Amino acid sequence: MSEKRFAKRMWHASSNAIREILKVTERPEVISFAGGLPAPSSFPVATIKKMAAEILAEDGPVVLQYGTTEGYWPLREAIAEWVKVKGIEASPEQILVLSGSQQGIDLMGKAFLDAGDRVIVEEPAYLAAIQIFRSYEAELVPVKGDEEGYDPGALERALKEHQPKLIYLVSTFHNPTGITYSLERRKKVAELAAKYDCYVIEDDPYGDLRYSGDRVQALQTFNPERVVYLGSFSKIIAPGLRIGYAVAHNPEIRQKLVIGKQGADVHTSNLSQRIVHSFLSQGLLPDHIDSICQDYKAKRDLMLAGLEEHFPAGAKWVRPDGGLFLWVTLPEGISAVDVFPRAIEENVAFVPGAPFFARGGGENTLRLNFSNASFDQLKTGCARLGKVLKEFLD
Ligand SMILES: Cc1ncc(COP(=O)(O)O)c(C=O)c1O
């Protein structure tokens, strides 16, 4: 069918590069560091099964009926409590339950963006966010950063020059780079957003997965009216429940998000909301998160040791304090896209970094996921990938 049959905003929407890569990695002999999946062994299947049975027995017809767009009130109350550890003070009214935090990125795009509006994104940035903003025909303005987040000078120049409507960022254990914004940079972004009359999406699906270092308060706390915080239970319970949330102090923004969500899915699954509410109200999450973090910390450390042992001199990587990813930079001139087919021949997969760069570049970068592989696979996979990379460097 001709592309012209479709809306203009979809003409250049290529399918998610990572999804294409994941297809190649489905062969069972391939050790995949490519996806961004939590370890299935971390899913509390038995607990969820029991909770679902109890909820349906007690309240089946209500749970199976339509619900409110804003979300199940007791869950909104419980989330308002939950976000206090991030420094966020919010009333239950200011919490909107979402079908995954990804829906929050989409609803912010829907609420704010006309064709040609500008959005500042990190370079590199979360791929799905790039795609969402593009689907609203926004112009992306990538801004470079370092291990503490956006470079303040570069951010201010971009704000002055492009007058964007939105700044998007992943504040803690970034996807793909693993970095965490320092307190100073969080303050600075909030300050610059106010100075240049811009709104901020703080996307934080990984913040609870910390293996070292101290928690940094949410960027949202430095300007609650201008920053919409997006959180998620995907990485700390299970992504298949599809429960995320927005903290939106600004009532006008909140209203637009609710209207957008009405059009998108009416409301988030009642059963999933009730399950997450049970986790929170029974106080089960802290211990569960501790056990996930123990497993992922050991995996992170094993992958870091594997890189140290097997990767060629000249390759560099970020040591993240949490999250699911390591970000590797190869010497200039080596393309991770070229390395990829050779790695697949050796039965190991990763994600080349280039698609995360909204305006091109990053050919010599790649992302490695450590949560979804077994300990043995981490060891073997790092050795295989190191061998392939050494070949390229030689
Ligand atoms: C940075 C980032 N934001 C949002 C999401 C989406 O998470 P959710 O499952 O809550 O929709 C992901 C998922 O991997 C992510 O990496």
The ligand as a MOL file (V3000), in Angstrom:
LIG
                    3D

  0  0  0     0  0            999 V3000
M  V30 BEGIN CTAB
M  V30 COUNTS 16 16 0 0 0
M  V30 BEGIN ATOM
M  V30 1 C 13.1510 4.9420 29.9190 0
M  V30 2 C 11.9040 4.1500 29.8670 0
M  V30 3 N 10.7290 4.7750 30.0130 0
M  V30 4 C 9.5730 4.0950 29.9940 0
M  V30 5 C 9.5420 2.7350 29.8080 0
M  V30 6 C 8.2240 2.0430 29.7540 0
M  V30 7 O 7.9060 1.4280 30.9490 0
M  V30 8 P 6.4590 0.9070 31.2950 0
M  V30 9 O 6.5200 -0.5750 31.2620 0
M  V30 10 O 6.1690 1.4590 32.6530 0
M  V30 11 O 5.5120 1.4520 30.2710 0
M  V30 12 C 10.7370 2.0330 29.6480 0
M  V30 13 C 10.7070 0.5770 29.4330 0
M  V30 14 O 11.6450 -0.1050 29.2190 0
M  V30 15 C 11.9520 2.7640 29.6720 0
M  V30 16 O 13.1340 2.1690 29.5120 0
M  V30 END ATOM
M  V30 BEGIN BOND
M  V30 1 1 1 2
M  V30 2 1 2 3
M  V30 3 2 2 15
M  V30 4 2 3 4
M  V30 5 1 4 5
M  V30 6 1 5 6
M  V30 7 2 5 12
M  V30 8 1 6 7
M  V30 9 1 7 8
M  V30 10 2 8 9
M  V30 11 1 8 10
M  V30 12 1 8 11
M  V30 13 1 12 13
M  V30 14 1 12 15
M  V30 15 2 13 14
M  V30 16 1 15 16
M  V30 END BOND
M  V30 END CTAB
M  END
